[in-house]
């Protein structure tokens, strides 16, 4: 996508008994969606989609509904999900996608995860 950038930030995790670390590294991808542009994204890990400016239209592959997000809205998307984004505004929409920082895995583990995602996609499509 044109106008995208990545940065790693540290945020304080909410204090719960389940949280093992006080700080958790996150990957934040910022990008700009121009008026009339449509972007497709396959989510690599559970993430939060945040809208900074302009209204954004989101379509999710496994959802029968479309979502209209206003500036400041947050939508949680799951790993393996494909989403399509567009805007009907006359200005560019600023969007960020935030997820936990993923540590590089060995090729065999990556292949097994991709196979698992593929099989999950097939089972979701058959259950419709």
Secondary structure, 3 states (H helix, E strand, C coil): CCCCEEEEEEEECCCCCCCCCCEEEEEEEEEEECCCCEEEEECCCCEEEEECCCCEEEEECCCCCEEEECCCCEEEECCCCEEEEEECCCCCEEEEEEEECCCCCCHHHHHHHHHHHHHHHHHHHHCC
